[in-house]
Amino acid sequence: MEVQLDKDTLYVCPQRDLDMAEAKTFRLEVDGQLFARSNIRRLVVDLSKVKFIDSSGLGALLGRYKLLQSRQGEMVLCEVDSRVYRILELSGMKKLMIIKQADEQKEKECKQW
């Protein structure tokens, strides 16, 4: 997983699908960064390498969203594959956070890795 910090924004790019095994790694890495730095108010997750997400992955994303909400922060998911986008939409997460599909123009929120 690639991680970068820029002022109050944490950029994370998982390198594999967010299934049960990877979701735990994602959660531990992001939580470690969030708890080590109370100034982080924005989490940007580049999902360009994620082609599948299961309930564990959804739970990991939702848990980090709740942590950021407690800090009055926000979470952005970018470069989301169409299949993953559909799962996020069906799960209701699209209503909670900003989600940019992979076919949309790359926004400035998404770090160039």
Secondary structure, 3 states (H helix, E strand, C coil): CEEEEECCEEEEECCCCECHHHHHHHHHHHHHHHHHCCCCCEEEEECCCCCCECHHHHHHHHHHHHHHHHCCCEEEEEEECHHHHHHHHHHCHHHCCEEEECCCCCCCCCCCC
